[in-house]
């Protein structure tokens, strides 16, 4: 009897082991057939790429090539105009008006990640190998990744006087006084020279980070240390080659974050040489364009007693004034110098994108990898006397978004306004990931909608998302109520802006793509204005 029972036990155990083995095999087979994902996030990138036509002199052959092989979302928008909350919304799929993550404060950021799963966690739970390098989250959490690439100060190098990171000495005052990040732009060949250190024979000039006393060595264009973005691109290319040669079958999610064209606007000289100052075309700026806007009323800029500019929340207006003053009141001259540096850094970032894409296209993963390229927000280049991100207007809210995926029709264009929070559900949908986005009952719901219908048909009517894309203006005011926020709502035909004091702006984008005329006071458009306001209120109160 015991022998019979033991035989039954062993037979049962064998059957169970066989079933388990089959389930594991099925999971492995399913995983190995799932598409890989390469997500490229470029900091502070507006539509200055050839494929998006934001600036006629932009040189971005690699991004353009990617766009020609995939789908361009020509009306994609950020959900909030500042790095930290924007990236938080991208990687969790949670809208800022749900998380109340409106600024740089740690409280709402910590709450968001405590209760919600990032896209990396979702992929990891579904058997993906998750790896990344560069600026992805504003403060990267290494525990979220199976493998991390290069640890370096992504914003570097900085002008370095031997003790501190400072504004680049070639930038005129008062703009240079803004500091080592936003107040600095120059080719790397313009090695900073500080008179006191030169006398002592101590002039390192550049540093990855003054905090670590980590010097950036530069002799000439061919004899220098690599910039952080170059290190990240080479790491990604190396890993793609290694995984392919190793015959790796486990699907992977790879994130690469490039900082340029975020300030400081430093890049090798050859990129600056692409854009001679005397040949640059400035964006069309209408005089007195700011007069019928209300941003200045809600976010005032003023001079302090010692005759310095001060802005509580709006750097954009202040930077614009300071740049003009730095070039003896010549607004165009100041903008040309800044624009040259910005376009140079865009071209530099494009070259890094090309390194990654070439490695992917030369690997075994070429046909089974989704590539997503986007930015956290745009950048305003002097329009409406504003030089920065985080404005409620198109130049600041508009972002590039390109998706290349297996089976997607090449060189397709989608007009429907979409936003960053739509990327999370799109990847979940396309890769058939299982599970929940919430870690607990306090988690927030996904605010976006899958873009897969547009990947299958650029003119699809099956998308479940709203008519427009909602953008919040980031502030450092610790006030999480909706009434303290500014919101912009972008549809295909209109932009509607609602300020905390109740003031409004309305632009007819079909007839006024530069947003020169605020039509909010036009009684003939009262019905349209009310319709758009109601949609904004419905979204933020949902």
HELIX and SHEET records of a PDB file:
HELIX    1   1 UNK A    2  UNK A   33  1                                  32    
HELIX    2   2 UNK A   61  UNK A   68  1                                   8    
HELIX    3   3 UNK A   83  UNK A   92  1                                  10    
HELIX    4   4 UNK A   96  UNK A   99  1                                   4    
HELIX    5   5 UNK A  106  UNK A  115  1                                  10    
HELIX    6   6 UNK A  119  UNK A  125  1                                   7    
HELIX    7   7 UNK A  142  UNK A  144  5                                   3    
HELIX    8   8 UNK A  175  UNK A  178  5                                   4    
HELIX    9   9 UNK A  195  UNK A  200  1                                   6    
HELIX   10  10 UNK A  228  UNK A  245  1                                  18    
HELIX   11  11 UNK A  269  UNK A  273  1                                   5    
HELIX   12  12 UNK A  277  UNK A  279  5                                   3    
HELIX   13  13 UNK A  289  UNK A  292  5                                   4    
HELIX   14  14 UNK A  295  UNK A  298  1                                   4    
HELIX   15  15 UNK A  315  UNK A  326  1                                  12    
HELIX   16  16 UNK A  331  UNK A  361  1                                  31    
HELIX   17  17 UNK A  366  UNK A  368  5                                   3    
HELIX   18  18 UNK A  383  UNK A  385  5                                   3    
HELIX   19  19 UNK A  394  UNK A  397  1                                   4    
HELIX   20  20 UNK A  421  UNK A  430  1                                  10    
HELIX   21  21 UNK A  452  UNK A  456  1                                   5    
HELIX   22  22 UNK A  482  UNK A  484  5                                   3    
HELIX   23  23 UNK A  523  UNK A  525  5                                   3    
HELIX   24  24 UNK A  526  UNK A  540  1                                  15    
SHEET    1   A 8 UNK A 147  UNK A 148  0                                        
SHEET    2   A 8 UNK A 129  UNK A 134  1                                        
SHEET    3   A 8 UNK A 252  UNK A 258  1                                        
SHEET    4   A 8 UNK A  36  UNK A  42  1                                        
SHEET    5   A 8 UNK A 369  UNK A 375  1                                        
SHEET    6   A 8 UNK A 401  UNK A 404 -1                                        
SHEET    7   A 8 UNK A  71  UNK A  73 -1                                        
SHEET    8   A 8 UNK A 412  UNK A 414  1                                        
SHEET    1   B 2 UNK A  76  UNK A  77  0                                        
SHEET    2   B 2 UNK A 418  UNK A 419  1                                        
SHEET    1   C 4 UNK A 165  UNK A 166  0                                        
SHEET    2   C 4 UNK A 158  UNK A 160 -1                                        
SHEET    3   C 4 UNK A 205  UNK A 209 -1                                        
SHEET    4   C 4 UNK A 214  UNK A 215 -1                                        
SHEET    1   D 2 UNK A 185  UNK A 187  0                                        
SHEET    2   D 2 UNK A 265  UNK A 267  1                                        
SHEET    1   E 2 UNK A 218  UNK A 220  0                                        
SHEET    2   E 2 UNK A 223  UNK A 224 -1                                        
SHEET    1   F 2 UNK A 301  UNK A 303  0                                        
SHEET    2   F 2 UNK A 309  UNK A 311 -1                                        
SHEET    1   G 2 UNK A 380  UNK A 381  0                                        
SHEET    2   G 2 UNK A 387  UNK A 388 -1                                        
SHEET    1   H 4 UNK A 469  UNK A 472  0                                        
SHEET    2   H 4 UNK A 487  UNK A 490 -1                                        
SHEET    3   H 4 UNK A 494  UNK A 498 -1                                        
SHEET    4   H 4 UNK A 504  UNK A 508 -1                                        
END                                                                             
